[in-house]
Amino acid sequence: MILSLPEAKRAARALRAALPDLSHSQALEIVAHQLGHRDWNTAAARLAGGTGTAVPVLRVFDVPSAHEFYLDYLGFGVEWEHRFEPGLPLYTRIRRDHLVVDLSEHHGDGTPGSCVWVPVTDVHALHHELSAKNHPRQRPCVDEHAPGGPTMTVTDPFANSIRFCQAAAR
């Protein structure tokens, strides 16, 4: 029985060694499923112990506008959506790489005008990607002198800001 994150990683390496056509990420996902988790990120968080990764909840008021901004412009994908019944508010989880955000139409979930700080590896590459999309209401720029390092801020249609920051070398 696998009890720790290092053991799970060793199992994935062994699986990959036995099946060379398997990618590293495929091996991790298989091990996660064998352990009863829905994906590797969930398995890693639970096997590591302690607290998991925080997931910000942002309030949205209009699903088509939220999808246009988060899915089409920022490049997130929908992990799942939930409504208690048709016509009731939507609660959805979206992901882009390792960034997970929940969007909610429910009163009391999130506060319009919230800000989420997101570390990125290359803020200039992200800026180039988003600038190429030529969004009618977005013209983000990179602030080279922001306190945490070069930062690009985008604001969704509901006044929530996402600050993508390339952490300055220490």
Secondary structure as UniProt FT lines:
FT   HELIX           5..18
FT   TURN            20..21
FT   HELIX           24..34
FT   TURN            35..36
FT   HELIX           40..48
FT   STRAND          57..59
FT   HELIX           63..67
FT   HELIX           68..73
FT   STRAND          77..82
FT   TURN            86..87
FT   STRAND          91..96
FT   TURN            97..98
FT   STRAND          99..104
FT   TURN            107..108
FT   TURN            112..113
FT   STRAND          115..119
FT   HELIX           123..132
FT   TURN            136..137
FT   STRAND          142..143
FT   TURN            144..145
FT   TURN            147..148
FT   STRAND          151..155
FT   TURN            157..158
FT   STRAND          161..165
//
